[in-house]
Amino acid sequence: MAPASESMVDLRELTSYADMRRHYSRDALWRLFDGDATSLNIAHECVDRHSARGEAVRVAHADGGGEVGTYAELSARSSQIARYLRAKGIQPGDRVAIMLEPGLCFYASLFGVMKTGAIAVPLFTLFGPHGLRLRLDDCNPSLLIVTEEKLEVARDAGGPPAATENEVIRASKDFPSEFDWSTSADDLALFQYTSGTTRELPEAVKHKHKSVVTVAVAALYATGVRPTDRFMWPSSPAWGHGLAHGTLGPLG
């Protein structure tokens, strides 16, 4: 049996690959998170529990502007959006599509959807009506959150009711900034559409809440990101790499 000091090692504190290999175990990986198989939520693991850490995301926009959001801000805003979604009738298991540029509203919406137990479906903002319709018809969301610039595309695509980014920000800001989530590790959390090189309709990869634990392996061993590091990822979080390895892995 390993000594207690070794069995309780925090994988985030290790910096050499040799030490990581020696100390890795499934139990050591799960100890990095608050949740367990019966009670786990991606939004809690990625933002809520880190609220004292300070800066969480820094977004550089193409026009030269940018946004900075703290863990506390994302935690509060995602809870407000979760309450807003519940007020609109969104229930656990419903799909909510998010067609927003990366920014604080995108991240707060992404985590807010998952706090409610609904399934977040991030969508690339350059889709036209046909590409958008294919995905909406496939996942059948109850709501589409969309930029003002893409509202007409959403209307042309048909599908669910649409709420604009400004509407979500305005309507959610007066809701309380805490939300009591209730999900398990095996509940569905995300549908992420692949780029679709072999068929007209790309497949929706269906992630459970425990995927935040799975992608931690890549964060720890492949990118080597550690708490307090700054980690740049240029891929859109609507795609698999930007979502899993640029967002959930490092934030978790």
Secondary structure, DSSP 8 states (H G I E B T S, - for coil): ---HHHHT--GGG--SHHHHHHH--HHHHHTTSS--SSS--HHHHHTGGGTTS-EEEEEE-TTS-EEEEEHHHHHHHHHHHHHHHHHTT--TT-EEEEE--SSHHHHHHHHHHHHTT-EEEE--TT--HHHHHHHHHHH--SEEEE-GGGHHHHHHH--S-EEEHHHHHHHHTTS-S-------TTSEEEEEE---SSSSS--EEEEETTHHHHHHHHIIIII---TT------S-TTSHIIIIIIIIHHH-
